[in-house]
Amino acid sequence: MTDRQHQPKIAILSESIAVIRIIIFPAFLIFFKGDNRWQMQLLIVIGMLSLSLIFGILNWWFFVYEITPHEISLTQGIFVKKRAHITFERVQTITRTQPIYFQPFEVFKVSIETSGKKDDKLEFKALLLPQIEAIEALRKQAQTKSSDHTTNLVSHKVDAQYQINNHDLCVYALTSLGSLGTVGVLFATLTTVNEFFPKWFQNDLDNWINNQTFEIYAALILAAVIIGFFGAFMRLYNRYFQFTIFRTGAHLNITRGLLTKQNMQLRISRIQAIHYEQSLLRRLVHLVSVNVLLASSLVDKDDQTKQTRIMPVVKENETTNVLQRFLPKYHFLRPQKAPTVSGSSIYQLRYIFVLDCLGIGIAFVLYRLIEYITNMNVTHELPILSLIVVVIFCYSLLATYVKMLDQAICFDADYLIIQTSLSFTKHTYFIPREKIQGFETAQSCFMVNKKAQHLTIILRDSDSTQHVTLRYLKQSEIHKIENWIARVK
């Protein structure tokens, strides 16, 4: 495999779809805006498809790559040539994704990532399975030569395997609050799209809505919630269907997906920390999601997150035993209540209360200004505004109280464990001492007499950092943690 070659021709389909995603919105505006006849609308559709196909073919033709025993290189670009070279020794993660329209052809999209910088990776729109396996074999061979753990890297023996069961996956999907976001997206989409429909359609729709009863409005809202809930459920179920993780030596392999299948390989050495995540609803059903913070630029396009979910759902009382098989060197200790100063919850609640007052005050002034400029008149203004203020205060203060209750920390010779919460979602981090990028302490003038400080641990998260903060800790305890972090073995 030393000759320069093109991707399989099915890559043209993927390239064309990518072009369609770019031009679909302006084409949509042209399609509906104005009084275009059906002939013009048909011409717009044909033109969009033709343009996407032309650029798809050109992108495929100008994308050539070469594989040697030591590196993989590619050249791409129609107008601006981009050349990239990656040695197999530097490869950290290989992710292959198979959309449903690729499954009949046994081809995959492939992303090869190295150092953790966004631009330091190669992406293939389509590769055959034998080509992917050859790349993975060359990667293992190259990394074997540069590692002392030869047998672990080349071993094909599965050391540990775990697959989430269908019942837990359904409970996980049912306890997702993503349905609320789905409903919001549906409402925003319908509101935006409505402006581009013909005037007669807009008038008929407005007349129909204005002539409905309260029962019809309630039924429409309920239907939107049900659709959003079902959409969120199917999105999660499709993403994590038959989610399986197994360890072979120093690598983790993850497969998942129903309609779009994905396989990912990552090196255990690139893991910066283990992260437990538990929303309020999942606390009630005792389920935990397990993520890892990686020294890579790997981003889940569905989650829009830099973390990799290595176990979407696992029973809370089984988490430690299951993870220990995949990460035997990690210490999954149970954190103890954080050593905060006396009255720390009151201090934090007072701080959040002041912030709420400032934020609501600024929002109220802006609202009155807009009301004065636009002559806006809102029915039942005072009860609505009062309700919003009460909800904001109750939510923020209750979330703050839970956050202070959830604060926990412990450490041994090699690992630091920190627990905190945000918006009722509990987060627990298991951090190797050598992976800590740094720490910060903060102390306001009001905290000096109380001998209290805030502690922030800095972790590498992809090509940026993540900060984990505990508030109002005893100053003496922070000194112990500082000495532990700075200690050199």
ZICOR-V675364 format. One record per pair of residues at least 24 apart in sequence whose C-alpha atoms are under 7 Angstrom apart, sorted by the first residue. I is the first residue (numbers start at 1). J is the second residue. If there is no record, write none. Layout:
# ZICOR-V675364
i:I j:J
i:I j:J
This chain:
# ZICOR-V675364
i:1 j:67
i:1 j:68
i:2 j:66
i:2 j:67
i:2 j:68
i:3 j:66
i:4 j:64
i:4 j:65
i:4 j:66
i:5 j:64
i:5 j:65
i:5 j:66
i:6 j:61
i:6 j:63
i:6 j:64
i:6 j:65
i:7 j:126
i:7 j:127
i:8 j:126
i:8 j:127
i:10 j:126
i:11 j:60
i:11 j:125
i:11 j:126
i:12 j:56
i:12 j:57
i:12 j:60
i:13 j:56
i:14 j:125
i:15 j:56
i:15 j:59
i:16 j:52
i:16 j:53
i:16 j:55
i:16 j:56
i:19 j:52
i:20 j:52
i:29 j:196
i:32 j:196
i:32 j:197
i:33 j:196
i:69 j:138
i:70 j:142
i:88 j:138
i:88 j:139
i:88 j:142
i:89 j:139
i:89 j:142
i:89 j:143
i:90 j:114
i:92 j:266
i:92 j:267
i:93 j:265
i:93 j:266
i:93 j:267
i:94 j:264
i:94 j:265
i:94 j:266
i:95 j:263
i:95 j:264
i:95 j:265
i:96 j:262
i:96 j:263
i:96 j:264
i:97 j:260
i:97 j:261
i:97 j:262
i:97 j:263
i:98 j:260
i:98 j:261
i:98 j:262
i:99 j:259
i:99 j:260
i:99 j:261
i:100 j:259
i:100 j:260
i:114 j:296
i:115 j:296
i:116 j:295
i:116 j:296
i:116 j:297
i:116 j:462
i:116 j:463
i:117 j:296
i:117 j:297
i:117 j:463
i:118 j:297
i:152 j:249
i:152 j:250
i:153 j:249
i:153 j:250
i:155 j:248
i:155 j:249
i:156 j:248
i:157 j:248
i:158 j:246
i:158 j:247
i:158 j:248
i:159 j:247
i:159 j:248
i:159 j:249
i:160 j:246
i:160 j:247
i:160 j:325
i:160 j:326
i:161 j:245
i:161 j:246
i:161 j:247
i:162 j:244
i:162 j:245
i:162 j:246
i:163 j:242
i:163 j:243
i:163 j:244
i:163 j:245
i:164 j:242
i:164 j:243
i:164 j:244
i:164 j:313
i:168 j:313
i:169 j:237
i:169 j:313
i:172 j:313
i:173 j:233
i:173 j:236
i:173 j:237
i:174 j:233
i:175 j:281
i:175 j:282
i:178 j:232
i:179 j:228
i:179 j:229
i:179 j:231
i:179 j:232
i:180 j:228
i:182 j:228
i:182 j:232
i:183 j:224
i:183 j:225
i:183 j:228
i:247 j:326
i:270 j:294
i:270 j:295
i:271 j:295
i:272 j:431
i:272 j:435
i:272 j:460
i:273 j:429
i:273 j:430
i:273 j:431
i:273 j:432
i:274 j:429
i:274 j:430
i:274 j:431
i:275 j:427
i:275 j:428
i:275 j:429
i:275 j:430
i:276 j:427
i:276 j:428
i:276 j:429
i:277 j:425
i:277 j:426
i:277 j:427
i:277 j:428
i:278 j:425
i:278 j:426
i:278 j:427
i:279 j:424
i:279 j:425
i:279 j:426
i:280 j:424
i:280 j:425
i:286 j:315
i:286 j:316
i:287 j:313
i:287 j:314
i:287 j:315
i:287 j:316
i:288 j:313
i:288 j:314
i:288 j:315
i:288 j:316
i:289 j:313
i:289 j:314
i:293 j:461
i:294 j:461
i:294 j:462
i:295 j:460
i:295 j:461
i:295 j:462
i:295 j:463
i:296 j:462
i:296 j:463
i:297 j:462
i:297 j:463
i:298 j:462
i:306 j:461
i:306 j:462
i:331 j:415
i:332 j:430
i:335 j:408
i:335 j:409
i:335 j:410
i:335 j:417
i:335 j:418
i:336 j:408
i:336 j:409
i:336 j:410
i:337 j:407
i:337 j:408
i:337 j:409
i:338 j:407
i:338 j:408
i:338 j:409
i:339 j:473
i:339 j:474
i:339 j:477
i:340 j:472
i:340 j:473
i:340 j:474
i:341 j:452
i:341 j:472
i:341 j:473
i:341 j:474
i:344 j:472
i:345 j:401
i:345 j:404
i:349 j:397
i:349 j:400
i:349 j:401
i:352 j:397
i:356 j:393
i:399 j:423
i:399 j:424
i:407 j:470
i:433 j:485
i:451 j:475
